[in-house]
């Protein structure tokens, strides 16, 4: 018989409750989404590329490579703080 343990009682979970960490995680997820969209992945609703362009105030004809570089720069600023 297999015994399964539920991890509900373990207190060692990392919780994102800091606003900067939440924003950093959002930027990391958006960067991954932009990379997947460049490979042909699709998403329902607004694309990650469009969300990043709107969030950063970039024009619609900005290449994805520049978006990824801008996101990398923003993520690195949060990691150094």
C-alpha angles and dihedrals in degrees: 000000000000117000115212121197120206111222093216096107097051112104096199098093120127112231123198101223099138114094093221092052091048091052091046091052090048090052091050091051092047091050090053089048093052090050092050092048089053088057092050102269118148135211132192117247122004114006121240089240092057092046092052093047091051093044093050095038094239124153121260094251095060110128119242092240090062090048091053091049091050091048091048090052092050093047091050091053090057092047093054093052 
